[in-house]
C-alpha cells in the first residue's frame, strides 16, 4: 500500500523543491557578485525580474551590496529617488564604470510611472528605485513590465515585520549587525525562505566607511 505522501507526490500535489538553477539557462541569470548569494538564489539574479531589498534604514551597505551587478553593466543605470545625490567620484572609486542617471520624484504615482517607463527602455541597464510603499497591484504591473522587456530591477523598501504577498521574484532583508551586513532571503524563486548569512560588502565601501564598519 502506497504511503499517503507518495500518493500526493504522484498526483503532483506536492512541490518538491527542484533546484531552480537546473531549470534556467545561464544567460537568464546575472551574477550577484556574492558566491553564497548566488547559491541561495539558484545561480544569481533572474533577468526580466523585479527584486525587493528591505532595509531597516538607508546607508547600511545596500549600495555596496548591489555594486557588483551595477559595475558590470555596459549600459547606464537609472536610480529613482535615491536617498542622497549620487557622488560620482566616490562611485567611480567603488569601480562603477559610468555615472548613473538619477531621478527625484516626490509624487509616488509619478515615480511608479517613471519606473514602469524605464523598464520598457532597451537603452538602460539595471534600474534601482527607493520607494517607501508599493502596493501589490503596482508590484505586479512592474514585474510584468520587467519580464516583458527582460529588464533587471530592484526596489528598496523599508523593513517589513509581516510579509504581505507581492509579485517580487526575490525578497531579501538587509541588516547591519556585528560589523557586517546580514542578508536574509524572505522569498526566492522555487525555494523556501533562508536564514541570514553574512555578506562581505566591506570591500565595496568607501575607505572612510571601512574604518568604522
C-alpha positions as CSV (number, residue, x, y, z in Angstrom):
1,X,0.0,0.0,0.0
2,X,1.4,3.4,-1.0
3,X,2.3,5.9,1.6
4,X,-0.2,8.9,1.6
5,X,2.6,11.3,0.9
6,X,3.8,9.3,-2.1
7,X,0.3,9.3,-3.5
8,X,0.2,13.1,-3.2
9,X,3.6,13.4,-4.9
10,X,2.4,11.1,-7.7
11,X,-0.6,13.3,-8.3
12,X,1.6,16.4,-8.5
13,X,0.1,18.0,-5.4
14,X,3.3,18.4,-3.5
15,X,6.0,20.9,-4.5
16,X,9.3,19.0,-4.4
17,X,11.7,22.0,-4.4
18,X,13.8,21.2,-7.5
19,X,17.0,23.2,-7.9
20,X,16.0,26.3,-9.8
21,X,19.4,26.6,-11.3
22,X,18.8,23.4,-13.3
23,X,15.7,24.9,-14.9
24,X,17.3,28.0,-16.3
25,X,19.9,28.8,-19.0
26,X,22.9,30.6,-17.7
27,X,22.1,33.7,-19.8
28,X,18.9,34.1,-17.8
29,X,20.9,34.7,-14.6
30,X,23.1,37.6,-13.6
31,X,26.0,37.0,-11.2
32,X,25.2,38.8,-7.9
33,X,29.0,39.1,-7.1
34,X,28.5,37.1,-3.9
35,X,29.0,33.4,-4.3
36,X,26.9,32.4,-1.3
37,X,24.0,34.6,-2.5
38,X,24.3,33.0,-6.0
39,X,24.0,29.6,-4.4
40,X,21.0,30.6,-2.3
41,X,19.2,32.2,-5.3
42,X,19.8,29.3,-7.6
43,X,22.5,30.9,-9.7
44,X,22.1,34.7,-9.4
45,X,19.6,37.5,-10.1
46,X,17.0,36.4,-12.6
47,X,16.8,38.6,-15.7
48,X,13.4,40.0,-16.5
49,X,12.5,40.3,-12.9
50,X,11.8,42.7,-10.0
51,X,13.7,42.0,-6.8
52,X,13.0,43.6,-3.4
53,X,15.6,44.6,-0.9
54,X,14.2,45.6,2.5
55,X,16.4,47.8,4.6
56,X,16.0,49.0,8.2
57,X,17.5,52.3,7.3
58,X,19.5,53.9,4.4
59,X,23.3,53.8,4.1
60,X,23.8,50.4,5.8
61,X,25.6,48.8,2.9
62,X,22.8,48.2,0.5
63,X,24.5,50.1,-2.4
64,X,27.8,48.2,-1.8
65,X,25.7,45.0,-1.9
66,X,24.4,45.9,-5.4
67,X,27.8,47.3,-6.6
68,X,29.0,44.1,-8.3
69,X,26.0,43.9,-10.6
70,X,25.9,47.7,-11.1
71,X,29.6,47.9,-12.0
72,X,29.2,45.0,-14.5
73,X,26.6,47.0,-16.6
74,X,27.6,48.2,-20.1
75,X,24.5,50.5,-20.3
76,X,23.8,53.4,-17.9
77,X,21.8,52.5,-14.9
78,X,18.9,54.5,-13.6
79,X,18.3,55.3,-9.9
80,X,14.9,56.6,-8.9
81,X,14.6,58.6,-5.7
82,X,18.0,57.7,-4.2
83,X,18.2,58.9,-0.5
84,X,21.1,61.2,-1.4
85,X,22.5,62.8,-4.6
86,X,24.9,60.2,-6.2
87,X,28.5,61.3,-5.8
88,X,30.3,60.2,-8.9
89,X,34.0,60.4,-7.6
90,X,33.0,58.1,-4.8
91,X,31.1,55.7,-7.0
92,X,33.9,55.6,-9.5
93,X,36.3,54.7,-6.7
94,X,34.0,51.8,-6.0
95,X,34.6,50.7,-9.6
96,X,31.3,51.8,-11.1
97,X,32.0,52.2,-14.8
98,X,29.8,55.1,-15.6
99,X,27.8,57.7,-13.6
100,X,24.2,56.6,-13.0
101,X,21.2,58.5,-14.4
102,X,19.0,59.6,-11.5
103,X,15.6,61.0,-11.0
104,X,13.9,62.5,-8.0
105,X,10.1,62.5,-8.0
106,X,8.2,63.2,-4.8
107,X,4.8,62.2,-6.2
108,X,4.6,58.4,-5.6
109,X,2.3,57.9,-8.7
110,X,4.7,59.7,-11.0
111,X,7.7,57.8,-9.5
112,X,5.9,54.5,-10.3
113,X,5.0,55.7,-13.8
114,X,8.7,56.7,-14.4
115,X,9.8,53.3,-13.1
116,X,7.4,51.5,-15.5
117,X,8.5,53.6,-18.4
118,X,12.2,52.9,-17.6
119,X,11.6,49.2,-17.6
120,X,10.5,49.4,-21.2
121,X,13.7,51.1,-22.3
122,X,16.3,49.0,-24.1
123,X,19.0,51.7,-23.5
124,X,19.1,51.3,-19.8
125,X,21.0,48.8,-17.6
126,X,19.9,47.9,-14.1
127,X,17.1,50.1,-12.6
128,X,17.1,50.8,-8.9
129,X,14.2,52.6,-7.1
130,X,13.9,53.6,-3.4
131,X,10.2,53.6,-2.7
132,X,8.6,53.8,0.8
133,X,5.4,52.0,-0.1
134,X,4.4,49.9,-3.1
135,X,1.1,48.1,-3.2
136,X,0.5,44.7,-4.6
137,X,-1.1,45.8,-7.9
138,X,1.9,48.2,-8.6
139,X,4.4,45.4,-8.0
140,X,2.5,43.1,-10.2
141,X,2.5,45.7,-13.0
142,X,6.2,46.4,-12.6
143,X,7.1,42.7,-12.6
144,X,5.1,42.2,-15.8
145,X,7.0,45.1,-17.5
146,X,10.4,43.8,-16.3
147,X,9.5,40.3,-17.6
148,X,8.2,41.6,-20.9
149,X,11.3,43.7,-21.6
150,X,13.8,41.4,-19.9
151,X,15.0,44.2,-17.5
152,X,16.7,43.6,-14.2
153,X,15.3,45.9,-11.5
154,X,15.5,46.4,-7.7
155,X,13.1,48.2,-5.3
156,X,14.5,49.2,-1.9
157,X,11.7,49.4,0.7
158,X,11.6,49.7,4.5
159,X,11.9,46.6,6.6
160,X,8.6,44.7,7.0
161,X,7.9,42.6,10.0
162,X,4.8,41.0,8.3
163,X,5.3,40.0,4.7
164,X,2.2,40.6,2.6
165,X,2.1,38.7,-0.7
166,X,3.9,40.6,-3.6
167,X,4.9,39.5,-7.1
168,X,8.6,40.0,-6.5
169,X,10.8,37.2,-7.8
170,X,13.1,37.5,-4.8
171,X,12.6,39.4,-1.5
172,X,15.7,40.0,0.8
173,X,16.1,41.7,4.1
174,X,19.3,43.5,4.8
175,X,20.5,44.3,8.3
176,X,23.9,45.6,9.6
177,X,24.8,43.5,12.6
178,X,28.1,42.7,14.3
179,X,30.0,45.0,11.9
180,X,28.8,43.2,8.8
181,X,25.8,43.1,6.5
182,X,23.4,40.2,7.2
183,X,21.2,39.1,4.3
184,X,18.1,37.0,4.8
185,X,16.2,35.5,1.9
186,X,12.5,36.1,2.7
187,X,11.2,34.8,-0.7
188,X,13.1,33.2,-3.5
189,X,12.2,31.7,-6.9
190,X,11.3,28.0,-6.4
191,X,12.6,27.7,-2.9
192,X,11.9,28.1,0.8
193,X,13.0,31.2,2.8
194,X,16.5,31.1,4.2
195,X,18.1,32.5,7.4
196,X,20.5,35.4,7.4
197,X,24.1,35.0,6.3
198,X,27.0,37.5,6.4
199,X,27.8,39.2,3.1
200,X,31.3,40.7,2.9
201,X,30.4,44.1,1.4
202,X,33.2,45.9,3.3
203,X,35.5,45.8,0.2
204,X,32.9,47.9,-1.7
205,X,32.6,50.6,1.0
206,X,34.4,53.9,0.7
207,X,37.7,53.8,2.7
208,X,36.4,56.2,5.3
209,X,33.4,53.9,5.9
210,X,35.6,50.8,6.2
211,X,37.3,52.3,9.3
212,X,34.0,52.4,11.1
213,X,32.5,49.2,9.7
